[in-house]
Structure formats: C-alpha cells, structure tokens
Amino acid sequence: MKYLHLAPACLFSLILISCQMKTEKQSPGTDEVRLITLDPGHFHAALVQKTAYPQVSPSVHVYAPQGNELTEHLKRIESYNTRADSPTQWDEHIYTGEDYLERMLTEKKGNVVVAAGNNGLKTGYIEKAIANGFHVLADKPMVIDTDGFELLEKCFRTSAEKDVLLYDIMTERFEITSILQKEFSLLPDVYGHQTQGSADDPAVVMESVHHFLKTVSGSPLLRPAWFFDTEIQGEGIVDVAVHLVDLVQWELFPEQAIDCRRDIELIDAGHWTTSLTPAQFAEVTGLTSYPPSLHKDVDGDTLKVYANGDILYKIKDVYAKVTVIWNYACPEGGGDTHYSIMKGSRAHLIIEQGEAQNYKPVLTIRATDTAGDPAAYEKALQASLPAIQAKYPGVTVRPSGKGVWQVDIPEHYHNGHEAHFGQVTEHFLKYFREGGLPPWEIPCMIAKYYVTTHALEMAKAKTK
C-alpha cells in the first residue's frame, strides 16, 4: 500500500529543497560555533560535548526546566571536564526559568541549538529555533508521528528561507562494520549487483536490539519516566528505527536523493510491547511507583511499552525490512546489538553481534551459489581488497568456512557508540563552514521520517 495522499506534500518539499541546493553553497560560514543546549532530557545531548572542537566555543548556554534531567546532563559534562585523559573545558551557563524557551530565542547567546530530549516537544523546539535563525543539530527522532512529519517538512522549508542548517545525529553511519558493509557492496566483483528481493525474502534486513537498563560514560543511566510514555518518547518504530532506515538508504543508494513520493512504498508494519515490573521500573528510573501519565499503559502491576516494531517496505524497487526490539537488560557481557544483511548477486554481506561474536559486531562475506568457482571468487575478492585498504588501511579478509570470509578490522576503528557523536558533530561543523548540507541529505531525511511515521500509522491501524 502506498500513501499517495501525501505525495503532493513530499513533492512540494523537494521543489523547495532544490531551491535551497542552489543557494546553500554560498560563502562558507566563518563565525565561531556557540552551542546552546535546549532541554537536555536525553544523555545524547551530553555526548555531543564528550569531545572538544577547535571551531566550538567552550562557553555553552543551557536553557531547560529544573529537574533531574538537567542535573544528570550537567554531571556528565562535569565528568568530561574532570577526567584524567584529555579533559574538556566546557563552561556551562544555565537558565532554568519557566520561560526557558522564550529566553533562549530572545537572548540569542549562541548560534547552534542542540536538541536531544523529550521527543514530544522536540519538533516544536526545532520549529521555533529554525524560525528564529538558529542552526539545529537534533538527536533522532526529529518527529514521532505523521503530524510531526508535516511540521518537519515546514521546518526544512523555513531552514532554506533562513539559510540555516537542520541536521539529525546519525551515529550508526560511523560504525566501522556498517561502513565496510557499504564499501564492499560497491565492489561489483565482490558483491555483484543489488538484488531486489521480495516481501517474503527482503534484499536488505536490519535489526537493532536495545536495553532499558544500561551504562553511559561509566555510570548507570537513569531514564526519565516519560521515556516509557510512547506519546512523548515515541514508539520504537519511530525512534531507533530511524537509524536503520537511514542505513538502508545510505548503504543502498550512497549520496543519492530519495524521493518519498516516487521511491518509497510501505508494504507492512507491526508493533508490540515490552513488559516492565514495578521493580524494574524503579531500577531504571529511580521512582518507586508509576506516575499517573503511565497508568494508561499498566496492566495489573506491569508496565507495557510499545517499544518494538518492524517495517517492510520497498525503496527504489528493493525490498527492505527493519526491526527494533527493546529488552529490559542485556545478557551478561553483552549490550545493544545490530544485525544486518545485504544480498548481492555474488555475495551476502552480514553483520552479526550476538553471543557467538562476543557481542562485538563482525562482518562476513558469504558467496552465493551464483558467485562461480570458490577459488576464482576468492581471487576476485583479494584483487578487490586494495580498494578497501586505500580508505581503511589494515583491513583484511580471511576464510571462515566454505564460501565465507570474515573481515578483520584493526581495533582502532572500533571506537564505540559514544565516540560516534563527536564524529557526527565534526561533520556538522564541516557543513557549517561550507555553508550548507550535501544536496542529497535533506530529501533523505524527509524520506526516512516519512517511512517511520507512516509505518507507525499502519501498525496502529492493524492493532485497533
């Protein structure tokens, strides 16, 4: 089923974006970046500042309501400032009045707003910031429903008019196994051509498993109660799924614009709940009881959160499926995991991160029956490897079973999820200096949020 009723909106956005492409390569930005942190309800806001950047002033203005979320954010910043290894020197200026948003807009103490927190408020924050001439670096998801999607389109039109950047934080593009999965898929002698797959056998499958109980920057993470309210946080299908949909686009069609009107067809979507006991809820939030806002989701004494979901769709005639799963806690020695398979005519490229891989992502190349003689295929693989090594020195492949090769990656490339926030920020700063985003980025952002928000609508319609 294709959502044709939104096609004009997508087309209108793309027309306006094409106008922005013509103007975004203006004179490069020369001003120092002065960060504003707005209502940092998610630990991702602090991770942007885990690294210092020459282009960014150490003076940061924070506008937020008083409460535990702000306290935890400032603790993390202080831990970065006081660590023994490469301490930062952030100087945080805090405003906590009830008019924190209005004060931020009028004082204009900075030029780049970092928005990572309450997803129910985030899209409105983005709209206000963009309308008032601020650049915005936003955590995912920028929207959690179809109304938000329409508002996001408006934000991109306004950003073009105001000549400011609006960019979301896609950390998974900096995971080395995902990078190499993409790079190997671009080698015809290794991957062949991209297969289209089918609804029963998608050509690209990605699955992400996350956990409510986790540690961040060495300390246990306390989540706010609203994190478990899907009307505020959003369901998993519109939250973590954003990363997976982004990777599908980024790997299948690198640096190509995706038109949500022409290139996307939603086929099916589903969602289901994760259950938390009162003791588990207390452990992860520090609260001794469910707040009234969550009573709607309590069955007996168990909190049921629509944290899980899957989306089956076609993108430029390639069938893709993404799945998000949230468990309470990870197995001992484990953590969040990622699974991905891309199916080419000569090989499948597979990322696994389970117990067998010691919960570390491992990329393997598995030749298909159509790849020809195994010895000839391995010769082609080895002949293609220098193209990878030119970009990523030290990467090698070794046999790991019949027709299977493991990609061995030097340890220094595995820098961890938290480091990826600094890498995303460095890319944003590069675009700031250049005066605009790459022309494909904006239509791709629109397309991925089209997929997630309309898939949620489809999933909800099935469970009514």
C-alpha positions in Angstrom: 0.0 0.0 0.0 1.4 3.4 -0.9 0.4 6.6 0.9 -0.5 8.6 -2.2 -2.4 11.3 -0.2 0.9 12.8 1.0 2.6 12.8 -2.4 1.9 16.5 -3.1 3.5 17.5 0.2 6.6 15.4 -0.5 6.8 16.9 -4.0 6.4 20.5 -2.6 9.2 19.9 -0.1 11.5 18.6 -2.8 10.8 21.6 -5.0 11.7 23.9 -2.2 14.8 21.9 -1.3 16.0 22.1 -4.8 15.9 25.8 -4.4 18.0 25.5 -1.3 20.6 23.4 -3.1 21.2 26.3 -5.4 21.8 28.7 -2.6 23.4 26.6 0.1 26.9 26.8 -1.4 27.2 30.5 -0.5 30.2 32.0 1.2 31.5 29.5 3.8 30.5 30.1 7.4 33.3 31.8 9.3 31.7 32.5 12.7 32.7 30.5 15.7 30.1 28.0 16.7 28.5 28.8 20.0 26.4 25.9 21.3 23.0 26.2 23.0 21.7 23.1 24.7 17.9 23.1 24.9 16.1 21.0 27.5 18.6 18.1 27.5 16.4 15.2 28.6 18.4 12.6 26.8 22.1 11.6 27.5 22.8 12.1 23.8 22.9 15.9 24.5 25.9 15.5 26.7 27.7 13.1 24.3 27.9 15.9 21.7 30.2 17.5 24.2 32.3 14.5 25.2 34.8 15.8 22.7 36.1 19.4 22.3 36.2 21.0 18.9 38.5 23.9 17.8 35.7 25.6 16.0 33.4 25.5 19.0 33.4 28.0 21.9 33.8 26.3 25.3 31.1 28.6 26.6 27.8 26.8 26.3 24.4 28.2 27.3 21.8 25.7 28.6 18.1 26.5 28.7 16.0 23.9 30.5 13.4 23.4 33.2 14.8 22.4 36.6 14.9 18.8 37.4 16.8 15.5 37.4 17.3 15.5 33.7 19.2 18.8 33.8 21.2 17.6 36.8 22.2 14.4 35.1 23.2 16.3 32.0 25.5 18.7 34.0 27.0 15.8 35.8 28.1 14.2 32.6 29.6 17.5 31.3 31.5 17.8 34.6 32.8 14.3 34.2 34.2 15.2 30.8 35.8 18.3 32.3 37.4 16.5 35.2 38.5 13.2 33.5 42.2 12.4 33.6 42.5 11.7 29.9 42.0 14.7 27.6 39.6 16.7 29.8 37.3 19.2 28.2 36.9 22.8 29.4 33.2 23.4 28.9 31.8 26.4 30.7 28.1 25.9 31.2 25.7 28.9 31.7 22.4 27.7 33.0 18.9 29.2 32.8 16.0 27.3 34.4 13.1 29.8 34.4 9.7 28.6 33.2 10.2 30.8 30.1 13.4 29.0 29.2 12.4 28.6 25.5 11.4 32.2 25.0 14.5 33.4 26.8 16.7 31.3 24.5 15.0 32.7 21.5 15.4 36.3 22.6 18.8 36.3 24.2 20.5 34.6 21.2 23.5 33.6 23.2 24.6 31.0 20.6 24.0 30.1 17.0 23.7 26.3 17.1 20.9 24.6 19.1 21.5 21.0 20.3 18.1 19.4 20.8 18.1 15.9 22.5 15.4 15.1 24.9 11.6 14.9 25.1 10.6 13.8 21.6 7.0 15.1 22.1 8.4 18.6 22.5 11.4 18.3 20.2 9.7 19.0 16.8 8.2 22.2 18.3 11.6 23.2 19.6 13.1 22.7 16.2 10.4 24.8 14.5 10.9 27.7 16.9 14.7 27.6 16.7 14.8 27.5 12.9 12.2 30.2 12.6 14.4 32.4 14.8 17.5 31.9 12.7 19.3 29.2 14.7 21.1 26.3 13.2 19.9 23.0 14.8 21.7 19.7 15.5 19.0 17.4 16.6 19.1 13.9 18.1 16.8 11.3 16.4 13.9 11.1 16.1 13.1 14.6 14.9 9.4 13.5 14.7 7.3 10.7 16.1 4.1 10.9 14.2 2.5 12.0 10.9 1.6 15.4 12.3 5.2 15.9 13.2 6.3 14.8 9.8 4.3 17.6 8.2 5.8 20.1 10.7 9.3 18.8 9.9 8.7 19.5 6.2 7.8 23.0 7.1 11.0 23.3 9.2 13.1 22.3 6.2 11.3 24.9 4.0 12.0 27.5 6.7 15.6 26.5 7.0 16.0 27.1 3.3 14.5 30.6 3.7 16.6 31.4 6.8 19.7 29.9 5.3 20.4 27.8 8.4 21.2 24.1 8.9 18.9 21.4 10.2 20.6 18.1 10.7 20.0 15.0 12.7 22.5 12.9 14.5 23.0 9.6 12.6 25.7 7.9 14.7 25.4 4.5 13.0 27.0 5.8 9.8 30.2 5.8 11.8 30.2 2.2 12.9 33.1 0.6 11.0 31.2 -2.6 10.2 28.4 -0.6 8.6 30.9 1.5 6.7 32.7 -1.6 5.4 29.4 -3.3 4.5 28.6 -0.3 2.4 32.1 -0.3 0.8 32.1 -3.9 -0.1 28.7 -3.6 -1.6 30.2 -1.1 -4.1 32.7 -3.6 -5.5 31.0 -5.5 -8.4 33.5 -8.4 -8.4 32.7 -9.0 -4.7 29.0 -8.1 -4.3 27.7 -8.3 -7.9 24.5 -6.3 -8.4 22.0 -5.5 -5.7 19.1 -8.0 -5.7 15.6 -6.7 -5.4 14.3 -9.5 -3.1 10.6 -10.0 -2.3 8.2 -9.4 0.5 8.9 -12.9 1.9 12.7 -12.6 1.3 13.8 -8.9 1.6 17.1 -8.0 0.0 18.1 -5.9 3.0 17.3 -6.8 6.6 18.4 -4.8 9.6 17.6 -5.5 13.3 18.6 -3.5 16.4 18.2 -4.7 19.9 18.4 -2.2 22.7 18.0 -2.4 26.5 16.3 -0.1 29.0 19.0 -0.8 31.7 22.4 0.5 30.6 25.5 2.3 31.5 26.6 5.6 29.8 30.1 7.2 30.3 30.8 4.8 33.1 27.7 5.5 35.1 24.3 3.8 35.4 21.7 5.6 33.3 18.6 6.9 35.0 15.8 7.3 32.5 13.0 9.9 33.0 9.5 8.4 33.4 8.4 10.0 30.1 10.9 7.8 28.3 8.4 5.0 28.7 5.4 7.1 27.5 5.2 6.5 23.8 3.0 9.6 23.3 6.1 11.6 24.4 9.1 9.4 23.6 7.6 7.8 20.5 7.4 4.1 19.8 10.5 2.1 18.8 9.2 2.0 15.3 9.7 5.8 15.0 12.7 6.1 17.4 15.6 3.6 17.0 14.1 2.6 13.6 15.3 5.9 12.2 18.9 4.7 12.4 18.0 1.5 10.5 16.0 3.3 7.8 18.8 5.8 7.4 21.4 3.0 7.0 19.3 1.3 4.3 19.2 4.5 2.3 22.8 5.4 3.0 24.2 1.9 2.1 21.9 1.1 -0.9 22.0 4.5 -2.5 25.0 6.4 -1.3 24.8 10.2 -1.8 21.6 9.8 -3.8 18.4 11.8 -3.0 15.4 9.6 -2.0 12.0 11.0 -3.1 9.4 9.9 -0.6 6.8 10.3 -3.4 8.4 8.2 -6.0 10.9 5.9 -4.3 9.1 4.6 -1.1 6.3 2.1 -0.9 5.2 0.9 2.5 4.0 -2.8 2.5 3.5 -3.8 6.1 4.3 -2.7 9.7 3.8 -4.1 13.1 4.4 -3.2 16.8 4.4 -4.9 20.1 5.1 -4.2 23.8 8.0 -4.8 26.2 6.8 -5.5 29.8 8.5 -4.0 32.9 7.8 -5.0 36.5 7.5 -2.3 39.2 11.0 -3.3 40.5 12.5 -3.0 37.0 10.8 0.4 36.5 12.2 1.6 39.9 15.7 0.3 39.0 15.9 2.2 35.7 14.1 5.4 36.8 14.8 5.7 40.5 11.0 6.1 41.0 9.1 4.0 43.5 5.8 3.9 41.6 4.4 4.6 38.1 3.4 8.2 37.6 -0.2 8.9 36.6 0.8 9.6 33.0 1.8 5.9 32.6 -1.3 4.4 34.2 -2.9 4.0 30.7 -0.2 1.5 29.8 -0.3 -0.5 33.1 -1.8 -4.0 33.0 -2.2 -5.2 36.6 1.1 -4.1 38.0 3.1 -4.5 34.7 4.0 -1.6 32.5 3.6 -2.4 28.8 5.6 -0.2 26.5 5.2 -0.2 22.7 8.9 -0.2 22.2 9.2 -2.8 19.4 8.3 -2.7 15.8 9.1 -3.8 12.3 8.7 -2.2 8.8 8.6 -3.9 5.5 8.9 -1.5 2.5 10.3 -1.0 -1.0 12.9 1.6 -1.7 13.6 2.1 -5.4 12.2 -1.4 -6.0 14.5 -3.0 -3.4 12.6 -4.8 -0.6 13.9 -3.9 2.8 12.8 -4.8 6.4 13.9 -3.2 9.6 13.1 -4.4 13.1 13.6 -2.7 16.5 13.5 -4.7 19.8 13.8 -3.4 23.3 14.6 -5.8 26.2 14.9 -4.8 29.8 18.5 -5.8 30.3 21.2 -7.3 28.2 22.8 -10.7 28.8 25.9 -10.7 30.9 28.8 -9.3 28.9 26.5 -8.0 26.2 25.0 -4.8 25.2 22.9 -3.3 22.4 23.3 -5.3 19.2 23.0 -4.8 15.5 22.2 -7.4 12.8 22.3 -6.5 9.1 22.3 -8.4 5.8 22.7 -7.0 2.3 22.0 -9.5 -0.5 24.0 -9.1 -3.7 24.0 -11.4 -6.7 27.6 -12.7 -5.9 27.6 -12.4 -2.1 25.7 -11.5 1.1 27.3 -9.0 3.4 26.3 -9.9 7.0 26.9 -8.1 10.3 26.3 -10.1 13.4 26.8 -9.1 17.1 25.5 -12.0 19.2 27.0 -14.3 21.8 29.0 -16.1 19.1 30.7 -12.8 18.3 31.2 -12.0 22.0 28.7 -9.2 21.4 31.1 -7.3 19.1 30.0 -6.6 15.5 31.6 -8.9 13.0 31.2 -8.5 9.2 31.3 -11.6 7.0 31.2 -12.0 3.2 29.3 -15.1 2.1 29.5 -16.1 -1.6 26.2 -17.1 -3.2 25.6 -20.1 -5.4 25.8 -17.7 -8.4 29.3 -16.4 -7.5 31.0 -19.2 -9.5 34.0 -21.3 -8.6 35.1 -20.6 -4.9 38.8 -20.3 -5.8 38.0 -17.8 -8.6 35.7 -15.8 -6.3 38.4 -15.6 -3.6 40.9 -14.4 -6.2 38.4 -11.7 -7.2 37.8 -10.8 -3.5 41.6 -10.4 -2.8 42.0 -8.4 -6.0 39.3 -6.0 -4.9 40.6 -5.6 -1.4 43.1 -2.8 -2.2 40.2 -0.5 -2.9 39.0 -1.0 0.6 42.5 -0.8 2.1 43.2 2.5 0.4 40.5 4.0 2.5 40.8 1.8 5.6 44.4 0.6 5.9 44.9 -2.7 7.8 41.5 -4.2 6.8 41.9 -7.8 5.6 39.7 -10.8 4.9 40.3 -14.5 5.9 38.4 -17.7 5.2 35.8 -18.6 7.9 34.1 -21.6 6.4 33.1 -22.8 3.0 32.4 -19.8 0.8 32.6 -17.5 3.8 35.2 -14.8 4.6 35.5 -12.8 7.8 36.5 -9.2 7.5 39.2 -8.5 10.1 39.2 -4.9 11.2 42.0 -3.3 13.2 40.9 -2.5 16.7 41.4 1.3 16.5 38.5 1.5 14.1 36.2 0.2 16.8 35.9 3.4 18.7 32.5 2.8 20.2 29.0 4.3 20.1 29.8 7.3 22.3 32.7 8.4 20.1 30.4 8.5 17.1 28.6 11.6 18.5 31.8 13.5 18.1 32.2 12.3 14.6 28.7 13.4 13.6 29.3 16.7 15.2 32.6 17.2 13.3 30.6 16.5 10.0 28.0 19.1 11.1 30.8 21.6 11.7 32.2 20.9 8.3 28.9 21.6 6.7 28.6 24.8 8.9 31.9 26.0 7.5 30.9 25.2 3.9 27.6 27.0 4.3 25.3 24.0 3.6 24.5 20.3 3.7 25.2 17.9 0.8 22.2 18.2 -1.6 21.0 14.6 -1.0 20.9 14.9 2.8 17.6 16.8 3.1 15.4 14.7 0.8 16.9 11.6 2.5 15.9 12.9 6.0 12.4 13.6 4.7 12.2 10.2 3.2 13.3 8.3 6.3 10.9 10.1 8.6 8.1 9.5 6.1 8.9 5.8 6.4 8.9 5.7 10.2 5.9 7.9 10.9 3.6 6.3 8.3 4.7 2.8 9.2 3.6 3.6 12.8 0.2 4.7 11.4 0.0 1.4 9.5 1.0 -0.6 12.6 -1.6 1.1 14.8 -4.3 0.6 12.3 -3.7 -3.2 12.5 -4.0 -3.3 16.3 -7.1 -1.3 16.7 
